Amino acid sequence: MSAPESPTVRAEPNTPAGSTLAAFLRALAQRNASVHTIKAYRTDLAEFAMFVGPEELKNIDHLLIRAFLAQLYERGLSKASVARALSSVRSFFKWMGREHMIDSNPALLVAAPKLPKKLPRVPTMEEMNSVLDTRMPDEAAFPERDRLMLELLYGCGIRNSELTGINTSDVHLRQGLILVRGKGKKQRIVPFGDSAQIALREYLPLREKALEQHRRTGETALLTNFRGTRLTTRSVGRIVKTIAVAGGLPREVHPHTLRHAFGTHMLEEGADLRAIQELLGHARLSTTQRYTQLTTKQVLDVYDNTHPRAK
């Protein structure tokens, strides 16, 4: 597998903004930003650097940034894409402010496009249990590993990248705890239940046997592929979708859907919002509060479908 692209591999536009952009991308890499995050910033900000051309950074104002967004609209980009571009520009100028390159952030004066609020479709508890309590489908290439993968994503509410980053030394079987490395190098301890513990005990011996066959006994990753190397987030996404569809769940199910299900179902069962925030590793409670919107919608759906005065 080829190595992840470095944020400095491709030359940035030869403009004042372009040269500073290269330094910004290096700073993101040093802060442990994901490859996907760096790629998104590079794409958006390289276009911005080309748009402003030779303009000095200190002379860029909110009107020029609005003009940049306007030409994105003219090219047919969606509101979501334009909003992401503005977010990238804001982060870029915020970083320049911290580095004392500019006195203020002109992007803060530009209003973001209003996006339609879409609540993700979350599988019900019954749907999740039906997938996890039955035998792994024939489509599962490594059933024991794949069951563990689902148990950890749904049972612990961890992100895809956090799942693939788990090492065997991070798992404390007796205590029922896993050390998880989240965004920005933050670490947290998450508990796992009996089902995940059973899945771990069934998988670990088979993992060792597979690593011995490929002479990779020094591999530290908990979840490995058939070559004995760490499983990638892309592979996890593909496996989760395959098993979910085989189990009768919608095709749009992906690893983050199981994280949403974790938070939603815990809230439905009476868990404290701040406890869920801690388990999910959210920096802000407002992020966790999205799950109250999910459960409120479900309550309204039940009311609309069952109350005689709602029909």
C-alpha positions in Angstrom: 0.0 0.0 0.0 1.4 3.4 -0.9 2.3 5.9 1.8 -0.2 8.7 2.6 0.4 11.8 0.6 2.4 14.4 2.4 0.9 17.9 2.7 4.0 19.3 1.0 4.3 16.9 -1.9 2.5 19.1 -4.4 3.6 22.7 -4.9 1.1 25.3 -3.8 0.3 28.3 -6.0 3.2 30.7 -6.4 1.4 33.6 -4.7 1.7 35.2 -1.2 -1.3 33.2 -0.1 0.1 30.0 -1.7 3.4 30.2 0.0 1.7 30.7 3.4 -0.6 27.9 2.6 2.3 25.4 2.5 3.3 26.4 6.0 -0.4 26.1 7.2 -0.6 22.5 5.8 2.7 21.6 7.6 1.2 23.0 10.8 -1.9 20.8 10.4 0.3 17.7 9.9 2.2 18.5 13.0 -1.1 18.7 14.9 -1.9 15.2 13.8 -4.7 16.2 11.4 -5.8 13.3 9.2 -4.7 12.9 5.6 -8.3 13.5 4.5 -8.5 16.7 6.5 -5.3 18.1 5.0 -6.3 17.1 1.5 -9.6 19.0 1.9 -7.9 22.1 3.2 -5.3 22.0 0.4 -8.0 21.6 -2.3 -10.1 24.5 -1.0 -7.3 26.9 -0.1 -5.2 26.3 -3.3 -8.3 27.5 -5.2 -8.5 30.5 -2.9 -4.9 31.3 -3.3 -5.3 31.2 -7.1 -8.3 33.4 -6.9 -6.7 36.2 -4.8 -3.6 35.9 -6.9 -0.8 38.4 -6.1 -2.9 40.1 -3.4 -1.0 40.5 -0.1 -2.6 38.6 2.8 -2.9 41.7 5.0 -4.9 43.4 2.2 -7.5 40.6 1.8 -10.9 41.7 3.1 -14.3 40.1 3.6 -15.4 41.5 0.2 -12.7 39.6 -1.6 -13.6 36.4 0.3 -17.3 36.9 -0.7 -16.3 37.3 -4.3 -14.4 34.0 -4.0 -17.5 32.2 -2.7 -19.6 33.9 -5.4 -17.5 32.4 -8.2 -17.8 29.0 -6.5 -21.6 29.3 -6.8 -21.2 30.4 -10.4 -19.3 27.2 -11.1 -22.2 25.2 -9.8 -20.8 24.1 -6.4 -23.4 23.1 -3.8 -24.0 25.1 -0.6 -22.3 22.4 1.4 -19.1 22.7 -0.8 -19.1 26.5 -0.5 -19.6 26.2 3.3 -16.6 23.9 3.5 -14.5 26.3 1.4 -15.4 29.2 3.8 -14.6 27.0 6.8 -11.2 26.3 5.3 -10.6 30.0 4.6 -11.6 30.9 8.2 -9.3 28.3 9.7 -6.5 29.5 7.4 -6.9 33.1 8.6 -7.3 32.0 12.2 -4.0 30.2 12.0 -2.3 33.3 10.5 -3.7 35.4 13.3 -2.1 33.0 15.9 1.2 33.3 14.0 0.9 37.1 14.1 0.8 37.4 10.3 -2.5 39.4 10.3 -4.3 41.6 12.8 -7.8 40.3 12.3 -9.8 37.5 10.5 -11.8 39.0 7.6 -13.5 35.6 7.0 -15.5 36.0 10.2 -17.4 38.8 8.6 -18.6 36.5 5.8 -21.9 34.6 6.6 -21.9 30.9 5.9 -24.5 29.5 3.5 -27.6 28.2 5.3 -27.7 24.4 4.9 -30.7 22.2 5.3 -30.7 20.3 8.5 -30.6 16.6 7.8 -30.8 14.2 10.6 -29.0 10.9 9.8 -31.1 7.7 9.6 -30.1 5.7 12.7 -30.8 2.0 12.9 -33.1 1.0 15.8 -31.9 -1.0 18.7 -33.8 -4.0 17.3 -32.1 -3.6 14.0 -28.6 -3.4 15.5 -29.3 -6.4 17.8 -30.6 -8.5 14.8 -27.3 -7.9 13.0 -25.0 -8.5 16.0 -26.9 -11.4 17.6 -27.0 -13.6 14.5 -24.2 -15.4 12.7 -22.0 -13.3 10.5 -23.2 -13.5 6.9 -21.3 -15.4 4.2 -20.1 -12.1 2.9 -17.9 -11.6 6.0 -14.4 -12.7 4.9 -13.1 -12.9 8.5 -16.2 -13.4 10.6 -14.5 -13.1 14.0 -12.7 -9.9 13.2 -15.7 -8.4 11.5 -18.0 -9.1 14.5 -15.4 -7.5 16.8 -15.3 -4.5 14.5 -19.1 -4.0 14.7 -19.1 -4.6 18.5 -16.5 -1.9 19.0 -18.0 0.6 16.7 -21.5 0.3 18.1 -20.6 -0.9 21.6 -18.1 1.9 22.3 -19.2 4.6 19.9 -15.7 5.1 18.5 -14.8 6.7 15.2 -13.5 4.7 12.3 -10.0 6.2 12.6 -10.0 5.5 16.3 -10.9 1.9 15.6 -8.1 1.2 13.2 -5.7 3.0 15.5 -6.2 0.6 18.4 -3.2 -1.6 19.3 -3.4 -4.8 21.2 -1.6 -3.1 24.1 -4.5 -0.6 24.3 -7.0 -3.4 25.2 -7.4 -4.3 28.9 -9.6 -7.4 28.8 -10.0 -7.9 32.5 -11.0 -4.3 33.2 -13.2 -4.1 30.1 -11.5 -0.9 28.9 -9.8 0.4 25.7 -7.4 3.3 25.3 -8.6 5.3 22.3 -6.7 8.0 20.4 -9.0 10.6 19.2 -8.7 13.8 17.2 -5.8 16.2 17.9 -3.8 13.5 19.8 -6.5 13.4 22.6 -6.8 10.1 24.4 -9.7 8.7 26.4 -10.6 5.4 28.0 -13.8 3.8 26.8 -15.5 0.7 28.4 -16.7 -2.3 26.4 -19.4 -4.8 27.4 -19.6 -8.6 27.6 -20.5 -9.0 23.9 -17.3 -7.1 22.8 -15.3 -9.1 25.3 -16.5 -12.4 23.9 -15.8 -11.2 20.4 -12.2 -10.2 21.5 -11.5 -13.6 23.0 -12.7 -15.4 19.9 -10.7 -13.1 17.5 -7.3 -12.7 19.3 -6.1 -16.3 18.9 -7.1 -16.3 15.2 -5.3 -13.0 14.8 -2.1 -14.5 16.2 -2.4 -17.5 14.0 -2.8 -15.3 10.9 0.2 -13.2 11.8 2.4 -16.3 12.3 1.4 -17.5 8.9 2.6 -14.2 7.4 5.6 -13.9 9.7 4.3 -10.6 11.1 4.3 -11.5 14.8 5.5 -8.0 15.6 2.4 -6.3 14.3 0.8 -4.1 17.0 -2.5 -3.4 15.3 -5.6 -5.0 16.9 -7.5 -5.3 13.6 -5.4 -6.7 10.7 -6.1 -7.7 7.1 -5.2 -10.9 5.4 -1.6 -9.7 4.8 -1.1 -9.2 8.5 -1.0 -5.4 8.4 -3.2 -2.8 10.0 -6.7 -2.5 8.6 -7.4 0.8 6.9 -10.5 3.0 7.4 -11.5 2.4 3.8 -11.6 -1.3 4.4 -13.6 -0.9 7.6 -16.1 1.2 5.7 -16.5 -1.4 3.0 -16.8 -4.3 5.5 -19.4 -2.5 7.6 -21.5 -1.7 4.6 -21.3 -5.2 3.3 -22.4 -6.8 6.6 -25.0 -4.2 7.3 -26.7 -4.7 3.9 -26.6 -8.4 4.3 -28.2 -8.0 7.7 -31.1 -6.0 6.2 -29.9 -2.5 7.1 -30.0 0.4 4.6 -27.2 0.7 2.0 -26.2 4.1 3.4 -24.9 2.6 6.7 -21.3 3.3 7.3 -19.0 3.2 10.4 -20.1 6.7 11.6 -23.8 5.5 11.5 -22.9 3.0 14.3 -21.4 5.9 16.3 -24.6 7.8 15.9 -26.6 4.8 16.9 -24.4 4.4 20.1 -25.2 8.0 21.2 -28.8 7.9 20.2 -29.6 4.6 21.9 -27.8 5.5 25.1 -29.8 8.7 25.3 -33.0 6.9 24.7 -32.2 4.5 27.5 -31.7 7.5 29.9 -27.9 8.1 29.8 -26.7 11.5 30.9 -25.7 13.8 28.0 -22.4 14.7 29.6 -21.5 11.0 30.1 -22.3 10.4 26.4 -20.1 13.4 25.5 -17.2 11.9 27.5 -17.6 8.5 25.9 -17.8 9.9 22.3 -14.9 12.2 22.9 -16.7 15.4 21.9 -14.9 18.6 22.8 -18.2 20.5 23.0 -21.5 19.5 24.5 -23.3 21.2 21.6 -22.0 18.4 19.4 -23.5 15.7 21.6 -26.8 17.6 21.8 -27.4 16.6 18.2 -28.6 13.3 19.5 -31.4 15.0 21.4 -32.6 16.2 18.0 -32.6 12.6 16.8 -34.6 11.3 19.7 -37.0 14.2 19.5 -37.7 13.4 15.9 -38.4 9.8 16.8 -40.8 10.9 19.6 -42.7 13.1 17.1 -42.9 10.2 14.6 -44.4 8.0 17.2 -46.9 10.7 18.2 -47.9 11.3 14.6 -48.3 7.6 13.8 -50.1 6.6 17.0 -52.0 9.4 18.7 -55.7 9.7 17.5 -55.6 13.5 17.6 -52.4 13.7 15.4 -54.1 12.0 12.4 
